[in-house]
Amino acid sequence: MPDADDPVATGAVSPDPADEPEVPLTGGMANVGKVVRVGDTVRRPPSEFTSAGHALLTHLEAVGFEGAPRLLGVDQKGRSILTYVEGDVGIPPYPGWVANAELLVSVAELQRRYHDAVASFTPPDDARWNDALASQHGPVVGHNDLCVENVVARDGRAVAFIDFDFAAPVDPLWDVAIALRHWVPVRDPVDLDEARCDVDQVARFHAYCDVYGVPATDRPRVVEFGLAFLDQAYASMKARADAGLPGYVEAWKAGYAAQNRRSHAWLATNAPALTT
């Protein structure tokens, strides 16, 4: 854990050059338009979960995990200051490179290294986590939102995960199931984006599990978690859309509900091929 004299640990405000412009970053739903780049840093608005997230990022730096932004402090507006990770991020409409097999397996490799790094993390006693996407509580603080937009790539390989807003303690296979949802992707073929309309979803599922190291005997659990995650994501999305949050309202109006149910049906139907 960070030392009590560490300015990051104590929430000290860091100097903020007045001449640096704020550039809104694209992507995301929960903080649309509120996450900005300032020079070589990213600023994220605070929430009730910020303190726990700071502890997580501080631990990842302490154990030498390089696949996450570094926490630098808090700015004059109370926003978290994070290092800006250089690289490519797939934003809809997805570019063709998001379908590359090497990128897929590099996400699996990085997720395994993340889980190994976070295994020694002891959250603060007063930690509050956003469990909107984490119904299966467990021993590892998972990212729980490894969508394409939250992975930074360089030279066709994943180098960092960003946006830990939904981090929360889960079974590590729950976190794997969420990553598979986005990177296989687990969707009815009618809903596959143009970049991935021709991929072999079953083969990608097995490739990811192989590289991460999911034993064949655990793959039925991954499918079960995937189905449960889709149910929870449906409920969470509806609640946020009903509350009028712009990004979620837009997704719901665009047909998220029907797409989610088609994804659920595809996963259930293809479970035998995914688990053998």
C-alpha positions as CSV (number, residue, x, y, z in Angstrom):
1,M,0.0,0.0,0.0
2,P,1.2,3.6,-0.6
3,D,3.0,5.5,2.2
4,A,1.0,8.0,4.2
5,D,3.4,10.7,3.0
6,D,2.8,9.9,-0.6
7,P,0.8,12.8,-2.2
8,V,-1.1,10.2,-4.3
9,A,-2.1,8.3,-1.2
10,T,-3.2,11.4,0.7
11,G,-5.2,12.8,-2.3
12,A,-2.9,15.9,-2.5
13,V,-3.6,18.3,-5.3
14,S,-1.0,18.3,-8.0
15,P,0.2,21.4,-9.9
16,D,-1.7,22.0,-13.1
17,P,-0.2,24.0,-15.9
18,A,-2.7,26.6,-16.9
19,D,-1.7,26.8,-20.6
20,E,-2.4,23.1,-21.4
21,P,-5.6,22.7,-23.4
22,E,-8.2,20.0,-22.5
23,V,-9.0,17.7,-25.3
24,P,-12.1,15.4,-24.8
25,L,-11.4,11.8,-25.4
26,T,-13.8,9.7,-27.5
27,G,-15.3,6.4,-26.5
28,G,-16.9,5.3,-23.3
29,M,-20.4,5.6,-22.1
30,A,-20.4,6.4,-18.4
31,N,-18.3,9.6,-18.7
32,V,-19.1,10.8,-22.2
33,G,-17.3,14.0,-22.8
34,K,-15.9,14.2,-19.3
35,V,-12.6,12.4,-19.7
36,V,-10.0,14.7,-21.2
37,R,-6.4,14.7,-22.3
38,V,-4.2,17.4,-20.9
39,G,-0.7,17.2,-22.3
40,D,0.7,13.8,-21.5
41,T,-2.0,13.1,-18.9
42,V,-5.7,12.0,-18.7
43,R,-8.1,13.6,-16.3
44,R,-11.1,11.5,-15.1
45,P,-14.0,12.9,-13.0
46,P,-14.3,11.7,-9.4
47,S,-16.9,9.3,-8.1
48,E,-17.7,7.4,-4.9
49,F,-15.4,4.6,-6.3
50,T,-12.4,6.8,-7.0
51,S,-10.5,6.0,-3.8
52,A,-10.7,2.3,-4.4
53,G,-9.6,2.7,-8.0
54,H,-6.6,4.8,-6.8
55,A,-5.6,2.1,-4.4
56,L,-5.8,-0.5,-7.3
57,L,-3.7,1.5,-9.7
58,T,-1.1,2.3,-7.0
59,H,-0.8,-1.5,-6.3
60,L,-0.4,-2.3,-10.0
61,E,2.5,0.2,-10.2
62,A,4.1,-1.2,-7.0
63,V,4.2,-4.7,-8.3
64,G,5.5,-3.7,-11.7
65,F,2.5,-4.3,-13.9
66,E,3.0,-2.0,-16.9
67,G,-0.3,-2.6,-18.6
68,A,-2.3,0.2,-16.8
69,P,-2.0,4.0,-16.5
70,R,-0.1,5.4,-13.6
71,L,-1.8,7.5,-11.0
72,L,-0.1,10.9,-10.7
73,G,-2.4,12.7,-8.3
74,V,-5.5,14.9,-8.3
75,D,-5.9,18.2,-10.2
76,Q,-7.4,21.5,-9.0
77,K,-10.9,20.3,-10.2
78,G,-10.7,17.1,-8.1
79,R,-10.1,14.9,-11.1
80,S,-7.8,11.9,-11.1
81,I,-4.6,12.6,-13.1
82,L,-3.4,9.5,-15.0
83,T,-0.6,9.0,-17.5
84,Y,-1.7,9.0,-21.1
85,V,-0.9,5.7,-22.7
86,E,0.3,6.1,-26.3
87,G,-1.1,3.7,-28.8
88,D,-4.1,2.7,-30.9
89,V,-7.6,2.3,-29.5
90,G,-10.5,0.8,-31.6
91,I,-13.4,3.1,-31.6
92,P,-16.7,2.3,-33.5
93,P,-17.0,2.0,-36.4
94,Y,-14.2,-0.5,-35.6
95,P,-11.1,-0.5,-37.9
96,G,-10.2,-3.9,-39.5
97,W,-7.2,-4.4,-37.2
98,V,-9.4,-5.1,-34.2
99,A,-10.1,-8.6,-35.7
100,N,-6.5,-9.6,-35.9
101,A,-5.8,-13.0,-34.2
102,E,-2.5,-11.7,-32.7
103,L,-4.3,-8.8,-31.0
104,L,-6.9,-11.2,-29.6
105,V,-4.4,-13.5,-27.9
106,S,-2.3,-10.5,-26.7
107,V,-5.4,-9.3,-24.8
108,A,-5.7,-12.8,-23.2
109,E,-2.0,-12.7,-22.3
110,L,-2.3,-9.2,-20.8
111,Q,-5.4,-10.1,-18.8
112,R,-3.7,-13.1,-17.3
113,R,-0.7,-10.9,-16.3
114,Y,-3.2,-8.4,-14.8
115,H,-4.9,-11.1,-12.8
116,D,-1.5,-12.4,-11.6
117,A,-0.5,-8.9,-10.6
118,V,-3.7,-8.1,-8.8
119,A,-3.8,-11.4,-6.9
120,S,-1.6,-9.9,-4.1
121,F,-3.8,-6.7,-3.8
122,T,-5.5,-6.2,-0.5
123,P,-8.2,-3.5,-0.9
124,P,-8.6,-0.9,1.8
125,D,-11.1,-1.8,4.4
126,D,-13.4,1.1,3.3
127,A,-13.0,0.4,-0.4
128,R,-16.2,0.9,-2.4
129,W,-16.4,-0.7,-5.8
130,N,-18.8,-0.3,-8.7
131,D,-20.3,-3.7,-9.0
132,A,-22.8,-2.8,-11.7
133,L,-21.1,-5.4,-13.9
134,A,-19.9,-7.8,-11.2
135,S,-22.6,-9.9,-9.7
136,Q,-20.2,-12.9,-9.2
137,H,-18.0,-11.5,-6.3
138,G,-14.7,-13.3,-5.9
139,P,-11.1,-13.0,-4.8
140,V,-9.6,-10.9,-7.6
141,V,-10.4,-7.2,-8.5
142,G,-11.3,-7.6,-12.1
143,H,-11.4,-4.9,-14.7
144,N,-15.0,-6.0,-15.7
145,D,-15.1,-3.8,-18.8
146,L,-12.5,-5.1,-21.3
147,C,-14.3,-3.8,-24.3
148,V,-12.4,-2.9,-27.5
149,E,-12.4,0.7,-26.5
150,N,-10.6,0.0,-23.2
151,V,-7.6,-1.7,-24.6
152,V,-4.6,0.2,-26.0
153,A,-2.6,-1.5,-28.7
154,R,0.8,-0.9,-30.3
155,D,2.2,-2.8,-33.3
156,G,-0.9,-5.0,-33.3
157,R,-0.6,-6.1,-29.7
158,A,-2.4,-5.1,-26.5
159,V,-0.1,-3.1,-24.2
160,A,-2.5,-1.6,-21.6
161,F,-6.0,-1.6,-20.2
162,I,-7.7,1.7,-19.4
163,D,-10.9,2.9,-17.7
164,F,-11.1,0.9,-14.5
165,D,-14.5,2.5,-13.6
166,F,-16.1,-0.9,-13.2
167,A,-13.3,-2.6,-11.3
168,A,-14.7,-4.8,-8.5
169,P,-13.9,-8.1,-6.8
170,V,-14.9,-11.1,-8.9
171,D,-14.1,-14.7,-9.9
172,P,-11.3,-14.2,-12.5
173,L,-13.3,-16.3,-14.9
174,W,-16.1,-13.7,-14.7
175,D,-13.6,-11.1,-16.0
176,V,-12.6,-13.5,-18.7
177,A,-16.2,-14.0,-19.8
178,I,-16.6,-10.3,-20.1
179,A,-13.5,-10.0,-22.2
180,L,-14.7,-12.8,-24.4
181,R,-18.0,-11.0,-24.9
182,H,-16.2,-8.1,-26.5
183,W,-13.3,-9.8,-28.2
184,V,-14.7,-13.0,-29.7
185,P,-17.1,-11.2,-29.9
186,V,-20.0,-13.1,-28.3
187,R,-22.8,-11.9,-30.5
188,D,-25.3,-13.3,-32.9
189,P,-23.6,-13.2,-36.4
190,V,-26.3,-10.7,-37.6
191,D,-24.9,-8.2,-35.1
192,L,-21.2,-8.6,-35.9
193,D,-19.6,-5.3,-37.0
194,E,-18.1,-5.0,-40.5
195,A,-14.5,-5.5,-39.1
196,R,-15.3,-8.9,-37.6
197,C,-18.2,-10.2,-39.8
198,D,-16.2,-13.1,-41.1
199,V,-14.4,-14.3,-37.9
200,D,-14.7,-17.8,-36.6
201,Q,-16.2,-17.0,-33.2
202,V,-15.8,-20.5,-31.7
203,A,-12.2,-20.7,-32.7
204,R,-11.5,-17.2,-31.2
205,F,-13.2,-18.3,-28.0
206,H,-10.9,-21.3,-27.7
207,A,-7.8,-19.4,-28.7
208,Y,-8.5,-16.8,-26.0
209,C,-9.1,-19.4,-23.3
210,D,-6.0,-21.4,-24.4
211,V,-3.7,-18.4,-24.1
212,Y,-5.2,-17.2,-20.8
213,G,-4.9,-20.7,-19.5
214,V,-8.6,-21.6,-18.8
215,P,-8.7,-25.4,-18.4
216,A,-11.2,-27.3,-20.5
217,T,-13.0,-28.3,-17.3
218,D,-13.6,-24.7,-16.4
219,R,-14.9,-23.5,-19.8
220,P,-18.5,-24.5,-18.9
221,R,-18.2,-22.0,-16.0
222,V,-17.0,-19.3,-18.4
223,V,-20.1,-19.8,-20.6
224,E,-22.3,-19.7,-17.4
225,F,-20.7,-16.5,-16.4
226,G,-21.1,-15.1,-19.9
227,L,-24.8,-15.8,-19.8
228,A,-25.1,-14.2,-16.3
229,F,-23.1,-11.2,-17.4
230,L,-25.3,-10.6,-20.3
231,D,-28.3,-10.7,-18.0
232,Q,-26.7,-8.2,-15.6
233,A,-25.5,-6.0,-18.4
234,Y,-29.0,-5.8,-19.8
235,A,-30.4,-4.8,-16.4
236,S,-27.6,-2.3,-15.8
237,M,-28.0,-0.7,-19.2
238,K,-31.7,-0.4,-18.8
239,A,-31.4,1.2,-15.4
240,R,-28.9,3.7,-16.7
241,A,-30.9,4.5,-19.8
242,D,-34.0,4.9,-17.7
243,A,-32.1,7.3,-15.5
244,G,-31.4,9.4,-18.6
245,L,-27.6,9.0,-18.8
246,P,-26.8,10.1,-22.4
247,G,-24.5,7.3,-23.6
248,Y,-26.8,4.6,-22.3
249,V,-30.0,6.3,-23.7
250,E,-28.4,6.3,-27.1
251,A,-27.4,2.7,-26.9
252,W,-30.8,1.6,-25.7
253,K,-32.5,3.5,-28.5
254,A,-30.1,1.9,-31.0
255,G,-31.4,-1.5,-30.2
256,Y,-29.1,-2.7,-27.4
257,A,-31.9,-4.7,-25.7
258,A,-32.6,-7.0,-28.7
259,Q,-28.9,-7.3,-29.5
260,N,-28.1,-8.4,-25.9
261,R,-30.9,-11.1,-26.0
262,R,-29.6,-12.4,-29.4
263,S,-26.1,-12.6,-27.9
264,H,-27.5,-14.5,-24.9
265,A,-29.3,-17.0,-27.3
266,W,-26.1,-17.4,-29.4
267,L,-24.0,-18.2,-26.4
268,A,-26.5,-20.7,-25.0
269,T,-26.9,-22.4,-28.4
270,N,-23.2,-22.6,-29.0
271,A,-22.2,-23.7,-25.5
272,P,-21.5,-27.3,-26.6
273,A,-19.0,-26.2,-29.2
274,L,-17.4,-23.7,-26.8
275,T,-16.9,-26.2,-24.0
276,T,-15.5,-29.2,-25.8
